[in-house]
Amino acid sequence: MSDARVHRTALVDGSVGADTTVWAFAHLQAGATVGANCNVGEHCFIENGAVVGDRCTVKNGVAVWRGVTLDEGVFVGPGVVFTNDLRPRSPRMPQAAACYEDDSWLVRTTVERGATIGGGAVILAGVTIGTFAMVGAGAVVTRDVPPHSVVVGNPARTVGFVCECGRTRNGPCPTCNAVSAW
């Protein structure tokens, strides 16, 4: 963490890569991993076992729970909600305590390289958001999002496609010269 910039009010017990900035009141638990050249906004929480890859941006007020993996170059907008349990109960209730004695309840979520998640989106446990996909603000993602897809709404539905630079397209992109794969 020697080359990271960590605000004095942030609590960082996890691993932080070089050239990463962690802003005020963020909390990275021991066992959390944040890669190099990332930006972790104010009031973020990254739980033990969560993985944030290199060159990611996690905006203010996001909690990245255990079992969530953000691959390289992911953008997570402010107030995005991840989940990691499809049938949550308080483990303090005697009826549910046995369910939480191991990690069998944990449902993993992956956000693949270069994907974008708009502010206020909700990502249900167990989905994969494909490479360079774009999730619209406020969308509720209940199933996998194919690579390069744009999804919006509740539940999120595909409404178009984007290239690696983020422009909506169908064919060669004039900005990044990527060729359409669909």
MDAnalysis code that builds the backbone (N, CA, C; Angstrom):
import MDAnalysis as mda
import numpy as np

u = mda.Universe.empty(546, n_residues=182, atom_resindex=np.repeat(np.arange(182), 3), trajectory=True)
u.add_TopologyAttr("name", ["N", "CA", "C"] * 182)
u.add_TopologyAttr("resid", np.arange(1, 183))
u.add_TopologyAttr("resname", ["MET", "SER", "ASP", "ALA", "ARG", "VAL", "HIS", "ARG", "THR", "ALA", "LEU", "VAL", "ASP", "GLY", "SER", "VAL", "GLY", "ALA", "ASP", "THR", "THR", "VAL", "TRP", "ALA", "PHE", "ALA", "HIS", "LEU", "GLN", "ALA", "GLY", "ALA", "THR", "VAL", "GLY", "ALA", "ASN", "CYS", "ASN", "VAL", "GLY", "GLU", "HIS", "CYS", "PHE", "ILE", "GLU", "ASN", "GLY", "ALA", "VAL", "VAL", "GLY", "ASP", "ARG", "CYS", "THR", "VAL", "LYS", "ASN", "GLY", "VAL", "ALA", "VAL", "TRP", "ARG", "GLY", "VAL", "THR", "LEU", "ASP", "GLU", "GLY", "VAL", "PHE", "VAL", "GLY", "PRO", "GLY", "VAL", "VAL", "PHE", "THR", "ASN", "ASP", "LEU", "ARG", "PRO", "ARG", "SER", "PRO", "ARG", "MET", "PRO", "GLN", "ALA", "ALA", "ALA", "CYS", "TYR", "GLU", "ASP", "ASP", "SER", "TRP", "LEU", "VAL", "ARG", "THR", "THR", "VAL", "GLU", "ARG", "GLY", "ALA", "THR", "ILE", "GLY", "GLY", "GLY", "ALA", "VAL", "ILE", "LEU", "ALA", "GLY", "VAL", "THR", "ILE", "GLY", "THR", "PHE", "ALA", "MET", "VAL", "GLY", "ALA", "GLY", "ALA", "VAL", "VAL", "THR", "ARG", "ASP", "VAL", "PRO", "PRO", "HIS", "SER", "VAL", "VAL", "VAL", "GLY", "ASN", "PRO", "ALA", "ARG", "THR", "VAL", "GLY", "PHE", "VAL", "CYS", "GLU", "CYS", "GLY", "ARG", "THR", "ARG", "ASN", "GLY", "PRO", "CYS", "PRO", "THR", "CYS", "ASN", "ALA", "VAL", "SER", "ALA", "TRP"])
u.atoms.positions = np.array([
    [0.822, -1.193, 0.000],
    [0.000, 0.000, 0.000],
    [0.864, 1.254, 0.000],
    [2.150, 1.123, -0.205],
    [3.058, 2.261, -0.085],
    [2.786, 3.363, -1.094],
    [2.314, 3.037, -2.289],
    [2.058, 4.058, -3.304],
    [0.595, 4.470, -3.367],
    [-0.229, 3.936, -2.484],
    [-1.648, 4.294, -2.454],
    [-1.830, 5.605, -1.709],
    [-2.904, 6.310, -2.050],
    [-3.282, 7.529, -1.359],
    [-4.548, 7.215, -0.568],
    [-4.453, 7.248, 0.742],
    [-5.560, 6.884, 1.616],
    [-5.890, 8.076, 2.504],
    [-7.134, 8.542, 2.428],
    [-7.568, 9.656, 3.260],
    [-7.426, 9.273, 4.735],
    [-7.112, 10.236, 5.569],
    [-6.848, 9.961, 6.981],
    [-8.059, 9.396, 7.717],
    [-9.280, 9.604, 7.197],
    [-10.467, 9.060, 7.865],
    [-10.874, 7.690, 7.315],
    [-10.184, 7.211, 6.300],
    [-10.494, 5.885, 5.745],
    [-9.903, 4.811, 6.649],
    [-10.559, 3.671, 6.701],
    [-10.083, 2.531, 7.474],
    [-9.725, 1.435, 6.480],
    [-8.427, 1.183, 6.328],
    [-7.960, 0.227, 5.326],
    [-7.200, -0.894, 6.021],
    [-7.841, -2.044, 6.120],
    [-7.210, -3.239, 6.660],
    [-6.927, -4.250, 5.548],
    [-7.494, -4.028, 4.370],
    [-7.305, -4.927, 3.233],
    [-6.110, -4.523, 2.394],
    [-5.988, -5.166, 1.243],
    [-4.877, -4.944, 0.319],
    [-5.265, -3.897, -0.722],
    [-4.399, -2.889, -0.888],
    [-4.645, -1.811, -1.842],
    [-3.434, -1.681, -2.750],
    [-3.669, -1.682, -4.068],
    [-2.590, -1.607, -5.050],
    [-2.017, -0.212, -5.219],
    [-0.905, -0.156, -5.929],
    [-0.207, 1.101, -6.189],
    [-1.081, 2.066, -6.976],
    [-0.894, 3.336, -6.710],
    [-1.599, 4.418, -7.402],
    [-3.112, 4.383, -7.221],
    [-3.573, 3.746, -6.179],
    [-4.999, 3.719, -5.855],
    [-5.289, 4.810, -4.840],
    [-6.456, 5.443, -4.987],
    [-6.901, 6.457, -4.046],
    [-8.124, 5.931, -3.306],
    [-8.086, 6.034, -1.985],
    [-9.213, 5.656, -1.128],
    [-9.631, 6.926, -0.392],
    [-10.876, 7.350, -0.626],
    [-11.340, 8.624, -0.100],
    [-11.918, 8.498, 1.305],
    [-12.393, 9.625, 1.830],
    [-12.834, 9.753, 3.215],
    [-13.912, 8.754, 3.599],
    [-13.782, 8.219, 4.785],
    [-14.762, 7.363, 5.432],
    [-15.007, 6.038, 4.702],
    [-14.123, 5.673, 3.784],
    [-14.222, 4.348, 3.165],
    [-13.668, 3.316, 4.145],
    [-14.141, 2.070, 4.015],
    [-13.686, 1.000, 4.893],
    [-13.422, -0.241, 4.042],
    [-12.171, -0.691, 4.051],
    [-11.778, -1.935, 3.388],
    [-11.402, -2.916, 4.484],
    [-12.172, -3.981, 4.609],
    [-11.906, -4.960, 5.650],
    [-10.671, -5.794, 5.315],
    [-10.097, -6.380, 6.342],
    [-9.008, -7.342, 6.142],
    [-9.537, -8.451, 5.246],
    [-8.762, -8.828, 4.251],
    [-9.195, -9.856, 3.308],
    [-9.845, -9.296, 2.062],
    [-10.097, -7.992, 2.024],
    [-10.588, -7.330, 0.809],
    [-9.388, -6.977, -0.051],
    [-9.573, -7.015, -1.365],
    [-8.486, -6.706, -2.288],
    [-8.933, -5.633, -3.276],
    [-8.145, -4.568, -3.376],
    [-8.366, -3.517, -4.362],
    [-7.079, -3.397, -5.168],
    [-7.202, -3.446, -6.483],
    [-6.041, -3.446, -7.363],
    [-5.372, -2.090, -7.501],
    [-4.491, -2.015, -8.488],
    [-3.718, -0.800, -8.761],
    [-4.523, 0.197, -9.584],
    [-4.192, 1.474, -9.386],
    [-4.748, 2.571, -10.169],
    [-6.278, 2.616, -10.093],
    [-6.813, 2.416, -8.898],
    [-8.261, 2.459, -8.668],
    [-8.636, 3.736, -7.943],
    [-9.928, 4.026, -7.941],
    [-10.473, 5.129, -7.165],
    [-11.651, 4.586, -6.375],
    [-11.558, 4.642, -5.048],
    [-12.623, 4.182, -4.160],
    [-13.179, 5.420, -3.468],
    [-14.442, 5.732, -3.747],
    [-15.059, 6.958, -3.268],
    [-15.381, 6.967, -1.790],
    [-15.869, 8.125, -1.358],
    [-16.231, 8.314, 0.046],
    [-17.363, 7.378, 0.449],
    [-17.310, 6.939, 1.701],
    [-18.359, 6.120, 2.310],
    [-18.561, 4.786, 1.596],
    [-17.524, 4.245, 0.987],
    [-17.597, 2.906, 0.399],
    [-17.201, 1.875, 1.439],
    [-17.758, 0.676, 1.286],
    [-17.416, -0.440, 2.159],
    [-17.055, -1.616, 1.272],
    [-15.882, -2.181, 1.477],
    [-15.449, -3.349, 0.713],
    [-15.165, -4.458, 1.722],
    [-16.000, -5.477, 1.669],
    [-15.984, -6.535, 2.672],
    [-14.869, -7.540, 2.412],
    [-14.489, -8.249, 3.481],
    [-13.486, -9.303, 3.348],
    [-13.937, -10.287, 2.272],
    [-13.026, -10.672, 1.391],
    [-13.354, -11.612, 0.322],
    [-13.852, -10.958, -0.951],
    [-14.107, -9.656, -0.933],
    [-14.468, -8.939, -2.159],
    [-13.193, -8.632, -2.929],
    [-13.300, -8.614, -4.267],
    [-12.144, -8.349, -5.110],
    [-12.484, -7.222, -6.080],
    [-11.659, -6.184, -6.079],
    [-11.765, -5.071, -7.018],
    [-10.485, -5.084, -7.842],
    [-10.614, -5.280, -9.146],
    [-9.452, -5.386, -10.026],
    [-8.780, -4.048, -10.288],
    [-7.730, -4.076, -11.089],
    [-6.990, -2.870, -11.454],
    [-7.864, -1.906, -12.262],
    [-7.559, -0.618, -12.145],
    [-8.172, 0.457, -12.919],
    [-9.689, 0.563, -12.772],
    [-10.204, 0.206, -11.604],
    [-11.646, 0.315, -11.333],
    [-11.973, 1.646, -10.673],
    [-13.196, 2.092, -10.893],
    [-13.736, 3.262, -10.213],
    [-14.969, 2.818, -9.450],
    [-14.952, 3.019, -8.134],
    [-16.094, 2.703, -7.279],
    [-16.515, 4.030, -6.653],
    [-17.635, 4.558, -7.112],
    [-18.082, 5.883, -6.665],
    [-18.650, 5.833, -5.246],
    [-19.009, 6.992, -4.722],
    [-19.418, 7.143, -3.327],
    [-20.603, 6.264, -2.949],
    [-20.555, 5.765, -1.710],
    [-21.694, 5.079, -1.124],
    [-21.967, 3.687, -1.653],
    [-20.946, 2.982, -2.117],
    [-21.116, 1.627, -2.653],
    [-20.560, 0.617, -1.655],
    [-21.298, -0.471, -1.460],
    [-20.802, -1.588, -0.654],
    [-20.541, -2.757, -1.595],
    [-19.311, -3.250, -1.570],
    [-18.931, -4.416, -2.378],
    [-18.748, -5.565, -1.389],
    [-19.688, -6.517, -1.410],
    [-19.723, -7.584, -0.421],
    [-18.853, -8.763, -0.808],
    [-18.546, -9.579, 0.163],
    [-17.818, -10.835, -0.054],
    [-18.538, -11.612, -1.155],
    [-17.739, -12.185, -2.061],
    [-18.312, -12.940, -3.162],
    [-18.510, -12.119, -4.421],
    [-18.322, -10.796, -4.330],
    [-18.434, -9.927, -5.506],
    [-17.034, -9.685, -6.048],
    [-16.876, -9.887, -7.371],
    [-15.610, -9.628, -8.046],
    [-15.843, -8.607, -9.148],
    [-15.072, -7.525, -9.095],
    [-15.062, -6.522, -10.158],
    [-13.770, -6.708, -10.925],
    [-13.865, -7.128, -12.184],
    [-12.670, -7.320, -12.996],
    [-12.064, -5.971, -13.379],
    [-11.010, -6.001, -14.142],
    [-10.263, -4.810, -14.551],
    [-11.149, -3.770, -15.244],
    [-10.964, -2.512, -14.855],
    [-11.576, -1.388, -15.551],
    [-13.066, -1.219, -15.355],
    [-13.636, -1.777, -14.315],
    [-15.071, -1.659, -14.054],
    [-15.377, -0.291, -13.451],
    [-16.511, 0.283, -13.849],
    [-17.015, 1.524, -13.270],
    [-18.293, 1.195, -12.517],
    [-18.344, 1.584, -11.230],
    [-19.532, 1.378, -10.393],
    [-20.011, 2.751, -9.937],
    [-21.189, 3.152, -10.386],
    [-21.732, 4.464, -10.067],
    [-22.147, 4.600, -8.615],
    [-22.450, 5.832, -8.203],
    [-22.795, 6.080, -6.806],
    [-24.058, 5.332, -6.382],
    [-24.018, 4.813, -5.159],
    [-25.190, 4.193, -4.580],
    [-25.598, 2.856, -5.178],
    [-24.720, 2.217, -5.942],
    [-25.042, 0.889, -6.478],
    [-25.138, -0.094, -5.322],
    [-26.091, -1.032, -5.420],
    [-26.309, -2.033, -4.380],
    [-26.004, -3.416, -4.938],
    [-25.028, -4.086, -4.354],
    [-24.744, -5.490, -4.653],
    [-25.366, -6.344, -3.567],
    [-25.698, -7.590, -3.898],
    [-26.154, -8.547, -2.900],
    [-25.319, -9.813, -3.041],
    [-25.318, -10.650, -2.002],
    [-24.551, -11.897, -2.080],
    [-25.286, -13.088, -1.466],
    [-26.551, -12.906, -1.168],
    [-27.336, -13.960, -0.531],
    [-28.735, -13.914, -1.139],
    [-29.180, -15.003, -1.757],
    [-30.495, -15.026, -2.400],
    [-31.644, -15.222, -1.421],
    [-31.352, -15.714, -0.231],
    [-32.391, -15.950, 0.773],
    [-31.912, -15.455, 2.141],
    [-31.660, -14.147, 2.257],
    [-31.054, -13.648, 3.491],
    [-31.980, -13.727, 4.700],
    [-31.376, -14.106, 5.800],
    [-31.998, -14.085, 7.121],
    [-30.936, -13.599, 8.093],
    [-31.365, -13.102, 9.202],
    [-30.398, -12.723, 10.220],
    [-29.792, -13.989, 10.822],
    [-28.462, -14.121, 10.756],
    [-27.835, -15.295, 11.359],
    [-27.954, -15.305, 12.885],
    [-28.444, -14.234, 13.455],
    [-28.638, -14.165, 14.893],
    [-29.950, -14.814, 15.328],
    [-30.808, -15.118, 14.356],
    [-32.063, -15.823, 14.655],
    [-31.773, -17.315, 14.764],
    [-32.226, -17.961, 15.817],
    [-31.944, -19.395, 15.980],
    [-32.393, -20.236, 14.787],
    [-33.498, -19.848, 14.146],
    [-34.006, -20.604, 13.010],
    [-33.075, -20.554, 11.798],
    [-32.242, -19.527, 11.698],
    [-31.383, -19.347, 10.533],
    [-29.905, -19.568, 10.823],
    [-29.517, -19.637, 12.057],
    [-28.096, -19.678, 12.432],
    [-27.335, -20.794, 11.731],
    [-27.916, -21.968, 11.618],
    [-27.219, -23.099, 11.000],
    [-26.898, -22.845, 9.532],
    [-27.722, -22.054, 8.857],
    [-27.483, -21.748, 7.433],
    [-26.197, -20.950, 7.224],
    [-25.742, -20.254, 8.256],
    [-24.595, -19.362, 8.130],
    [-23.345, -19.889, 8.827],
    [-23.330, -21.173, 9.142],
    [-22.150, -21.759, 9.791],
    [-20.994, -21.949, 8.816],
    [-21.282, -21.960, 7.516],
    [-20.247, -22.021, 6.483],
    [-20.671, -21.064, 5.361],
    [-19.953, -21.084, 4.245],
    [-20.254, -20.163, 3.141],
    [-21.217, -20.730, 2.110],
    [-21.963, -21.774, 2.437],
    [-22.866, -22.370, 1.456],
    [-23.976, -21.409, 1.031],
    [-24.268, -20.404, 1.830],
    [-25.273, -19.392, 1.498],
    [-24.765, -18.375, 0.480],
    [-23.438, -18.230, 0.374],
    [-22.817, -17.184, -0.432],
    [-23.009, -17.455, -1.925],
    [-23.538, -16.463, -2.641],
    [-23.759, -16.569, -4.083],
    [-22.878, -15.514, -4.752],
    [-21.960, -15.963, -5.572],
    [-20.951, -15.073, -6.171],
    [-21.495, -14.284, -7.362],
    [-21.002, -13.069, -7.495],
    [-21.369, -12.160, -8.575],
    [-20.082, -11.683, -9.233],
    [-20.085, -11.620, -10.572],
    [-18.915, -11.151, -11.302],
    [-19.306, -10.025, -12.247],
    [-18.526, -8.955, -12.209],
    [-18.662, -7.867, -13.165],
    [-17.390, -7.902, -14.008],
    [-17.549, -8.251, -15.281],
    [-16.390, -8.488, -16.133],
    [-15.750, -7.190, -16.635],
    [-14.590, -7.341, -17.201],
    [-13.709, -6.246, -17.629],
    [-14.454, -5.146, -18.396],
    [-14.224, -3.912, -17.946],
    [-14.711, -2.739, -18.649],
    [-16.190, -2.441, -18.520],
    [-16.936, -3.215, -17.744],
    [-18.375, -2.982, -17.605],
    [-18.646, -1.728, -16.789],
    [-19.824, -1.155, -17.004],
    [-20.277, 0.035, -16.297],
    [-21.599, -0.256, -15.625],
    [-21.724, 0.176, -14.365],
    [-22.985, 0.052, -13.642],
    [-23.392, 1.457, -13.215],
    [-24.542, 1.918, -13.721],
    [-25.023, 3.259, -13.436],
    [-25.489, 3.428, -12.006],
    [-25.502, 4.652, -11.552],
    [-25.877, 4.988, -10.181],
    [-27.215, 4.407, -9.767],
    [-27.262, 3.904, -8.538],
    [-28.494, 3.414, -7.962],
    [-28.967, 2.069, -8.476],
    [-28.198, 1.410, -9.324],
    [-28.593, 0.088, -9.815],
    [-28.510, -0.930, -8.685],
    [-29.313, -1.979, -8.793],
    [-29.306, -3.076, -7.833],
    [-28.901, -4.338, -8.588],
    [-27.873, -5.022, -8.082],
    [-27.341, -6.213, -8.734],
    [-27.616, -7.409, -7.827],
    [-28.516, -8.296, -8.255],
    [-28.824, -9.475, -7.447],
    [-27.670, -10.460, -7.461],
    [-27.551, -11.210, -6.401],
    [-26.482, -12.195, -6.255],
    [-26.548, -13.233, -7.364],
    [-25.364, -13.640, -7.826],
    [-25.269, -14.741, -8.767],
    [-25.239, -14.357, -10.226],
    [-25.343, -13.073, -10.545],
    [-25.319, -12.688, -11.955],
    [-23.895, -12.398, -12.411],
    [-23.723, -12.463, -13.719],
    [-22.488, -12.019, -14.357],
    [-22.850, -10.879, -15.292],
    [-22.153, -9.775, -15.143],
    [-22.307, -8.646, -16.058],
    [-21.129, -8.724, -17.005],
    [-21.403, -8.918, -18.294],
    [-20.383, -9.214, -19.294],
    [-19.446, -8.061, -19.606],
    [-18.364, -8.381, -20.314],
    [-17.356, -7.387, -20.670],
    [-17.980, -6.213, -21.410],
    [-17.598, -5.048, -20.988],
    [-18.008, -3.778, -21.586],
    [-19.515, -3.587, -21.664],
    [-20.288, -4.341, -20.869],
    [-21.728, -4.119, -20.787],
    [-21.987, -2.820, -20.042],
    [-23.206, -2.298, -20.192],
    [-23.583, -1.068, -19.516],
    [-24.952, -1.257, -18.869],
    [-24.984, -1.084, -17.551],
    [-26.219, -1.184, -16.779],
    [-26.688, 0.236, -16.492],
    [-27.906, 0.562, -16.908],
    [-28.439, 1.900, -16.720],
    [-28.697, 2.242, -15.270],
    [-28.705, 3.527, -14.977],
    [-28.985, 4.009, -13.626],
    [-30.332, 3.488, -13.149],
    [-30.357, 2.990, -11.927],
    [-31.587, 2.523, -11.321],
    [-32.070, 1.162, -11.791],
    [-31.357, 0.516, -12.686],
    [-31.777, -0.803, -13.182],
    [-31.694, -1.832, -12.063],
    [-32.529, -2.851, -12.155],
    [-32.487, -3.973, -11.223],
    [-32.089, -5.203, -12.038],
    [-30.857, -5.656, -11.844],
    [-30.304, -6.755, -12.639],
    [-30.593, -8.072, -11.928],
    [-31.442, -8.892, -12.546],
    [-31.870, -10.152, -11.946],
    [-31.320, -11.365, -12.684],
    [-30.660, -11.123, -13.833],
    [-30.076, -12.225, -14.608],
    [-28.834, -11.717, -15.326],
    [-28.059, -12.637, -15.897],
    [-26.807, -12.279, -16.554],
    [-27.025, -11.230, -17.643],
    [-26.025, -10.363, -17.798],
    [-26.035, -9.324, -18.829],
    [-24.971, -9.699, -19.848],
    [-25.345, -9.911, -21.114],
    [-24.359, -10.292, -22.130],
    [-23.326, -9.192, -22.365],
    [-22.131, -9.571, -22.835],
    [-21.102, -8.575, -23.153],
    [-21.634, -7.505, -24.111],
    [-21.215, -6.281, -23.898],
    [-21.529, -5.121, -24.742],
    [-23.004, -4.729, -24.751],
    [-23.840, -5.368, -23.942],
    [-25.265, -5.032, -23.888],
    [-25.501, -3.792, -23.044],
    [-26.554, -3.065, -23.388],
    [-27.068, -1.983, -22.555],
    [-28.371, -2.492, -21.969],
    [-28.474, -2.494, -20.626],
    [-29.698, -2.935, -19.978],
    [-30.245, -1.817, -19.107],
    [-31.582, -1.701, -19.077],
    [-32.258, -0.691, -18.268],
    [-33.533, -1.291, -17.705],
    [-34.057, -0.662, -16.650],
    [-35.366, -1.005, -16.140],
    [-35.374, -2.004, -14.996],
    [-36.614, -2.357, -14.591],
    [-36.836, -3.294, -13.497],
    [-37.919, -4.281, -13.906],
    [-37.524, -5.517, -14.202],
    [-36.160, -6.044, -14.247],
    [-35.417, -5.513, -15.474],
    [-34.095, -5.514, -15.393],
    [-33.273, -4.983, -16.480],
    [-33.473, -5.802, -17.760],
    [-33.621, -5.092, -18.864],
    [-33.797, -5.706, -20.182],
    [-32.831, -5.054, -21.169],
    [-32.370, -5.820, -22.149],
    [-31.442, -5.306, -23.155],
    [-32.177, -4.356, -24.093],
    [-31.586, -3.157, -24.278],
    [-32.175, -2.162, -25.183],
    [-31.200, -1.736, -26.278],
    [-29.979, -2.240, -26.250],
    [-28.997, -1.868, -27.259],
    [-27.645, -2.450, -26.932],
    [-26.646, -1.940, -27.638],
    [-25.283, -2.434, -27.485],
    [-24.316, -1.267, -27.501],
    [-23.174, -1.447, -26.820],
    [-22.136, -0.419, -26.775],
    [-20.777, -1.038, -27.099],
    [-19.877, -0.199, -27.591],
    [-18.523, -0.668, -27.848],
    [-17.663, -0.436, -26.607],
    [-16.379, -0.668, -26.729],
    [-15.478, -0.542, -25.588],
    [-15.366, 0.888, -25.087],
    [-15.560, 1.865, -25.946],
    [-15.472, 3.260, -25.490],
    [-16.781, 3.743, -24.884],
    [-17.849, 2.940, -24.976],
    [-19.112, 3.284, -24.358],
    [-20.148, 3.870, -25.280],
    [-19.816, 4.043, -26.546],
    [-20.776, 4.596, -27.498],
    [-21.760, 3.520, -27.961],
    [-23.028, 3.911, -28.066],
    [-24.034, 3.002, -28.602],
    [-23.728, 2.787, -30.076],
    [-23.830, 1.512, -30.503],
    [-23.492, 1.253, -31.897],
    [-24.001, -0.091, -32.370],
    [-23.936, -0.236, -33.676],
    [-24.184, -1.503, -34.337],
    [-23.330, -1.469, -35.598],
    [-22.113, -1.940, -35.500],
    [-21.131, -1.864, -36.576],
    [-19.853, -1.241, -36.059],
    [-18.926, -0.881, -36.948],
    [-17.648, -0.301, -36.516],
    [-17.847, 1.023, -35.765],
    [-17.066, 1.211, -34.713],
    [-17.164, 2.437, -33.915],
    [-16.211, 3.488, -34.475],
    [-16.710, 4.680, -34.790],
    [-15.842, 5.735, -35.311],
    [-14.898, 6.326, -34.261],
    [-15.163, 6.088, -32.969],
    [-14.344, 6.654, -31.909],
    [-13.166, 5.749, -31.540],
    [-13.449, 4.466, -31.277],
    [-12.378, 3.584, -30.800],
    [-11.973, 2.541, -31.852],
    [-12.628, 2.555, -32.998],
    [-12.333, 1.652, -34.113],
    [-12.597, 0.181, -33.815],
    [-13.340, -0.088, -32.732],
    [-13.704, -1.470, -32.446],
    [-14.702, -1.946, -33.495],
    [-14.623, -3.210, -33.839],
    [-15.535, -3.786, -34.814],
    [-16.615, -4.549, -34.060],
    [-17.842, -4.380, -34.476],
    [-18.978, -5.016, -33.810],
    [-18.831, -6.521, -33.791],
    [-19.135, -7.115, -32.639],
    [-19.084, -8.564, -32.490],
    [-20.487, -9.155, -32.521],
    [-21.510, -8.347, -32.789],
    [-22.876, -8.862, -32.791],
    [-23.563, -8.610, -34.113],
])
